[in-house]
């Protein structure tokens, strides 16, 4: 599989969030949350579909494939863990923590994420691992 870019990971994360909140994911809701046109969403979904990460279902619903769901959950986990660390350990404001976590989540190594999990557990600050849903 080709390497997924930051924008693709952001789309997967948004799709996962919408799915959790609304149960059904429509391209118009993706466009609203990302702040782009439906045409841009359609193009992005085409790339994700070609990578085997999403599949359009009936009536234009968007569904994450098993691989897409796993990737989306991994990105969401990195985001939540980084945001938690920035906000609760380093004392960064919630808005800045959210913004910075969104940027950092795409470039950090798995080793760094694992070390953050260990650090947060040692500090009795639970990692976001509990927030993941299968």
For each residue, the residues with C-beta under 8 A, 3 or more apart:
1: 4 51 52 67
2: 51
3:
4: 1 8 9 12 48 51 53 71
5: 8 9
6: 9 10 106
7: 10 11 44
8: 4 5 11 12 44 47 48 51 53
9: 4 5 6 12 13 71 75 105 106
10: 6 7 13 14 34 102
11: 7 8 14 15 30 34 41 44 45 48
12: 4 8 9 15 16 48 53 54 64 68 71 72 75
13: 9 10 16 17 72 75 76 79
14: 10 11 17 18 30 33 34
15: 11 12 18 19 25 30 54 62 64 68 72
16: 12 13 19 20 64 69 72 73 76
17: 13 14 20 21 33 76
18: 14 15 21 22 25 29 30 33
19: 15 16 22 23 24 25 64
20: 16 17 133
21: 17 18
22: 18 19 25 29
23: 19
24: 19 61
25: 15 18 19 22 29 30 61 62 63
26: 29 30 60 61 62
27: 30 31 38 41 42 45 60 62
28: 31 32 38
29: 18 22 25 26 32 33
30: 11 14 15 18 25 26 27 33 34 41 45 62
31: 27 28 34 35 36 37 38 40 41
32: 28 29 35
33: 14 17 18 29 30
34: 10 11 14 30 31 40 41
35: 31 32
36: 31 40 41
37: 31 40 41
38: 27 28 31 41 42
39: 42 43
40: 31 34 36 37 43 44
41: 11 27 30 31 34 36 37 38 44 45
42: 27 38 39 45 46
43: 39 40 46 47
44: 7 8 11 40 41 47 48
45: 11 27 30 41 42 48 49 54 56 62
46: 42 43 49 50
47: 8 43 44 50 51
48: 4 8 11 12 44 45 51 53 54 68
49: 45 46 52 53 54 55 56
50: 46 47
51: 1 2 4 8 47 48
52: 1 49 65 67 68
53: 4 8 12 48 49 64 65 67 68 71
54: 12 15 45 48 49 62 63 64 65 68
55: 49 63 65
56: 45 49 60 61 62 63
57: 61 62 63
58: 61
59:
60: 26 27 56
61: 24 25 26 56 57 58
62: 15 25 26 27 30 45 54 56 57
63: 25 54 55 56 57
64: 12 15 16 19 53 54 68 69 72
65: 52 53 54 55 68 69
66: 69 70
67: 1 52 53 70 71
68: 12 15 48 52 53 54 64 65 71 72
69: 16 64 65 66 72 73
70: 66 67 73 74
71: 4 9 12 53 67 68 74 75
72: 12 13 15 16 64 68 69 75 76
73: 16 69 70 76 77 132 133
74: 70 71 77 78
75: 9 12 13 71 72 78 79 105 106
76: 13 16 17 72 73 79 80 132
77: 73 74 80 81 113 128 129 131 132
78: 74 75 81 82 105 108 113
79: 13 75 76 82 83 101 102 105
80: 76 77 83 84 101 128 131
81: 77 78 84 85 113 116 117 120 127 128 129
82: 78 79 85 86 97 100 101 104 105 108 116
83: 79 80 86 87 97 98 101
84: 80 81 87 88 89 120 125 127 128
85: 81 82 88 89 90 116 119 120
86: 82 83 89 90 92 96 97 100 101
87: 83 84 90 91 92 93 94 97
88: 84 85 91 125
89: 84 85 86 119 120 123 125
90: 85 86 87
91: 87 88
92: 86 87 96 97 100
93: 87 96 97
94: 87 97 98
95: 98 99
96: 86 92 93 99 100
97: 82 83 86 87 92 93 94 100 101
98: 83 94 95 101 102
99: 95 96 102 103
100: 82 86 92 96 97 103 104
101: 79 80 82 83 86 97 98 104 105
102: 10 79 98 99 105
103: 99 100 106 107
104: 82 100 101 107 108
105: 9 75 78 79 82 101 102 108
106: 6 9 75 103
107: 103 104
108: 78 82 104 105 112 113
109: 112 113
110: 113 114
111: 114 115
112: 108 109 115 116
113: 77 78 81 108 109 110 116 117
114: 110 111 117 118
115: 111 112 118 119
116: 81 82 85 112 113 119 120 127
117: 81 113 114 120 121 127 129
118: 114 115 121 122
119: 85 89 115 116 122 123
120: 81 84 85 89 116 117 123 125 126 127
121: 117 118 124 125 126 127
122: 118 119
123: 89 119 120
124: 121
125: 84 88 89 120 121
126: 120 121 129 130
127: 81 84 116 117 120 121 130
128: 77 80 81 84 131 132
129: 77 81 117 126 132
130: 126 127
131: 77 80 128
132: 73 76 77 128 129
133: 20 73
134:
